[in-house]
């Protein structure tokens, strides 16, 4: 995909699939409503647009640290409780 300045939700889904991340339009809508998703912009009253660099930042923020086993992740999560 050629690098665009702004992407629609449909284009974001395709972009994320290319990165190995499967996120639907409805998930992006839910993130925009409740939080937890990538930063976005509104154009007019309804059009929602995303910048590719904001998508990359969101991916990096959402990834865990590198793991050597799933038990390390579970142990560290429970250790903080």
C-alpha positions in Angstrom: 0.0 0.0 0.0 1.4 3.4 -0.9 1.8 5.6 2.1 -1.1 8.1 2.4 -1.3 11.0 4.9 -4.7 9.9 6.2 -6.5 6.5 6.1 -10.2 5.7 6.4 -11.2 2.9 8.8 -11.5 0.5 5.9 -8.0 1.3 4.8 -6.8 1.0 8.4 -8.1 -2.5 8.6 -6.2 -3.4 5.4 -3.0 -1.7 6.7 -3.2 -3.6 10.0 -3.8 -6.9 8.2 -0.6 -6.2 6.2 1.2 -5.8 9.6 -0.3 -9.2 10.8 -2.9 -7.6 13.1 -6.6 -8.4 12.4 -8.8 -5.6 13.6 -12.3 -5.0 12.1 -14.0 -1.8 11.4 -16.4 -2.4 14.3 -13.5 -2.9 16.6 -12.0 0.4 15.5 -15.4 2.1 16.1 -15.6 0.6 19.6 -12.0 1.8 20.3 -13.0 5.3 19.2 -16.0 5.2 21.5 -14.6 3.6 24.6 -10.8 4.2 24.2 -7.8 1.9 23.8 -7.4 2.3 20.1 -5.1 4.4 17.9 -5.3 8.2 17.8 -7.7 9.5 15.1 -9.0 12.7 13.6 -12.5 13.8 12.6 -13.1 15.5 9.3 -16.4 17.2 9.3 -19.1 15.7 11.5 -18.7 12.0 10.6 -15.5 11.2 8.7 -12.9 9.5 10.9 -9.3 9.5 9.6 -6.1 7.9 11.0 -2.4 8.7 10.3 -0.1 5.7 9.6 2.4 6.9 12.1 -0.3 6.9 14.8 -1.2 3.3 13.9 2.5 2.3 14.2 2.7 4.0 17.6 -0.5 2.2 18.8 0.9 -1.2 17.6 4.1 -0.6 19.5 2.3 0.5 22.6 0.0 -2.5 22.5 2.7 -5.2 22.1 4.0 -6.9 25.1 7.7 -7.0 25.9 9.5 -10.0 24.2 8.7 -13.3 26.0 10.5 -16.6 26.2 7.4 -18.5 27.4 3.8 -17.8 28.3 4.4 -18.8 31.9 6.8 -15.8 32.3 4.0 -13.5 31.2 1.5 -15.0 33.5 3.9 -15.0 36.4 4.8 -11.3 35.9 1.2 -10.3 35.6 0.2 -12.1 38.8 3.3 -10.9 40.7 2.0 -7.3 40.4 -1.4 -8.1 42.0 
